Amino acid sequence: MAIRILAISDIHGKASSLNAILREASSERIDLITASGDLTHYGSEADLAQILEALDGAGAPVYYVLGNCDPKEFRRG
């Protein structure tokens, strides 16, 4: 049994680009999504929430790490 992973990174707050990627991937069976850093571009908590909401709506578990363009206050212990 193969596991299909959608691996993305460096979204930099571009919700429209992320949504286009997720629309394209929706025709595939995705088991897991990873987002590897720079979800925002020095953005706000609202920017991060918008990106995470889009990822959560994709219908697969999401694992992410924050990057150097994501403010430190977003990191959780």
Beta strands, then each sheet from edge to edge (+ up, - down):
strand 1: 5-8
strand 2: 32-36
strand 3: 62-65
sheet 1: 1+ 2+ 3+
end
